[in-house]
Amino acid sequence: MLTKLRLKRIGAKKRPFYRIVVADSRAPRDGKFIETVGTYDPRQQPSAVTLKEDRIRYWLNNGVQPTDTVRALLKKNDISPTSEATSA
């Protein structure tokens, strides 16, 4: 099973809000997921991001690959996906 850290959209039309989730890469974007590890609100200035750092580090150490957007959000919040994955 290929798992990824990715965004799940839950906002209304024209008002995006996202949950950062661990999900099977074959599942639909807003479909089944394993665990919620954060939220992202791009409409706030500056963008509001909340993360469960301990759970994100756990999943990264277990080989989960973040999508490009989630990787950028993690980098902004000083969580380095590359160093966590290589240290395992």
C-alpha positions, -999 to +999 in steps of 0.1 A: +000+000+000+015+033-011+006+059+015+009+097+012+005+128+032-019+149+012-046+175+014-083+166+017-107+195+008-136+200+032-145+237+025-175+250+008-177+262-028-152+291-033-141+288+003-113+262+004-103+245+037-081+215+039-072+187+063-038+172+060-043+134+060-024+102+057-042+083+029-037+054+004-025+070-029-051+051-048-080+065-028-100+095-041-089+130-029-118+134-005-123+097+001-111+072+027-080+081+048-060+066+077-054+096+100-058+134+101-025+151+111-033+188+105-053+215+088-046+242+063-067+274+057-053+293+027-079+321+030-065+335+062-037+361+059-012+347+066-023+311+058-032+292+089-016+258+093-019+235+123+001+203+125+005+173+148+043+172+146+048+140+165+023+121+143+038+136+111+073+126+121+060+091+130+045+087+095+075+102+077+098+077+096+075+049+084+080+058+047+050+080+039+057+104+011+042+139+012+028+155-019+045+186-032+020+210-016+022+192+018+060+191+015+061+229+011+038+234+041+060+212+062+091+231+051+075+264+061+068+250+095+104+236+100+095+200+095+120+185+070+105+155+052+138+145+036+159+144+067+132+125+086+128+098+059+165+092+056+172+090+093+149+060+097 
